């Protein structure tokens, strides 16, 4: 039950955050889609049981880094539109 609550909260926070970026990422549907998929992957990794020999944690860290880079790419794209 505790895991379910954590998963629901993570998904709700991700949906809220992605929702705030939708307007700014309008001209960038692929970046927005990538961000949504990465947020979903992050929620799944957080909900996964056990650490899998450190690989779950490494995947979570890499996913968070990818999310950061997608945000940066969206911001860059918004500032440098052609």
SETI-265286 format. One line per 2 residues: number of its first residue (from 1); for each residue x, y, z of C-alpha. Coordinates in Angstrom, 3 decimals, decimal comma, padded with zeros to 6 digits. Layout:
NUM) X/Y/Z ~ ...
This chain:
1) 000,000/000,000/000,000 ~ 002,853/002,371/000,853
3) 004,463/001,684/-002,552 ~ 001,163/002,423/-004,276
5) 000,878/005,774/-002,504 ~ 004,462/006,673/-003,449
7) 003,818/005,665/-007,067 ~ 000,601/007,692/-007,265
9) 002,327/010,738/-005,775 ~ 005,277/010,393/-008,169
11) 002,968/010,141/-011,161 ~ 000,898/013,109/-009,973
13) 004,010/015,251/-009,493 ~ 005,371/014,206/-012,884
15) 002,052/015,001/-014,570 ~ 001,935/018,413/-012,912
17) 005,515/019,189/-013,902 ~ 005,054/018,003/-017,478
19) 001,847/020,034/-017,631 ~ 003,745/023,198/-016,758
21) 006,125/022,592/-019,666 ~ 003,455/021,858/-022,272
23) 002,975/025,489/-023,281 ~ 006,683/026,193/-023,527
25) 007,375/022,990/-025,463 ~ 004,525/023,397/-027,968
27) 006,770/023,647/-031,008 ~ 008,776/020,660/-029,794
29) 006,425/017,653/-029,793 ~ 009,247/015,091/-029,846
31) 011,016/016,672/-026,879 ~ 007,722/016,857/-024,964
33) 007,007/013,211/-025,773 ~ 010,507/012,177/-024,694
35) 010,052/014,068/-021,433 ~ 006,738/012,329/-020,744
37) 008,277/008,916/-021,409 ~ 011,275/009,657/-019,210
39) 009,015/010,824/-016,367 ~ 007,011/007,587/-016,672
41) 010,233/005,548/-016,678 ~ 011,425/007,377/-013,576
43) 008,169/006,578/-011,765 ~ 008,460/002,907/-012,725
45) 012,065/002,711/-011,559 ~ 011,139/004,339/-008,255
47) 008,347/001,795/-007,775 ~ 010,512/-001,216/-008,651
49) 011,372/-003,585/-005,826 ~ 014,928/-004,108/-004,676
51) 017,995/-002,433/-006,109 ~ 018,928/-005,147/-008,631
53) 022,598/-005,094/-007,725 ~ 022,789/-001,310/-008,008
55) 021,433/-001,249/-011,551 ~ 018,011/000,152/-010,612
57) 019,637/003,068/-008,821 ~ 022,039/003,657/-011,737
59) 019,140/003,603/-014,200 ~ 017,202/006,042/-012,012
61) 020,176/008,403/-011,888 ~ 020,664/008,195/-015,676
63) 016,948/008,818/-016,230 ~ 017,032/011,891/-013,987
65) 020,041/013,173/-015,924 ~ 018,218/012,576/-019,223
67) 015,187/014,485/-017,890 ~ 017,475/017,373/-017,014
69) 018,985/017,403/-020,515 ~ 015,560/017,311/-022,164
71) 014,492/020,311/-020,049 ~ 017,655/022,132/-021,077
73) 017,029/021,252/-024,723 ~ 013,464/022,556/-024,550
75) 014,633/025,816/-022,994 ~ 017,377/026,174/-025,589
77) 014,913/025,469/-028,382 ~ 012,502/028,079/-027,017
79) 015,234/030,724/-026,944 ~ 016,763/029,899/-030,347
81) 013,799/029,270/-032,614 ~ 014,411/029,774/-036,311
